[in-house]
Amino acid sequence: MAIYPQLGELFLGPDRNGEPMWSQPGGPGTTVFPQQAFGEQVALFVAGCGHWFNHFDVRDNNFNPPSFDVNYTVRSAFMCCPLCSYIQRIVTPYDEIYDSISNYILLA
């Protein structure tokens, strides 16, 4: 895992309370296992991890956007899957999540 979380990675990593919970055998940006059962796949959103859910988990963390300065970080919002913490989108700077035009899904 990178120093700063990147798109397609698990924000919280594969473990929960020291126990292995999630796996991403194809690497960042691929399906996360275990998957939900067929009857549980009823929701509003589907992230790149393949999980179905009705709301994003928004996490606040520093992010190093592409730049020439490796020490440059910006407070950013990480839109994650609430089940496995797969990072679906990174909004930089954090205050942009309050923009009702570009991020209306978070404000609905």
Phi, psi and omega in degrees: 000140181291165177300315176250135181303145181238164177305139176083355177267169175271117184303317182265002182080178185279348184258150171230121181055037178083357180255133177297127185238314185240151174224147180229074189299334180275358181092181181304139179088006182245176182300142179254138180244150002285154177267163178286154176291160184306318181289343179270356184272055178230106181193179183278323184239153171227120180273176179297343179284341181097001178272147180258137181200168183254352179208149175276149172266114182262120181248144180257123180201162174282150181219141177259094179292159180306119179201175178275349181256110182290343180266001182277122177229154180229138174295124187227161176256129179253115177274112187242158170292131181290345180274306188248352181074024175298129182277109181274326184203147176240123180253120182233130352286171186304321184296347178293344179292343180271002177282113187288349179268308184277340182230044184296336180296323181286337185262355183288000000 
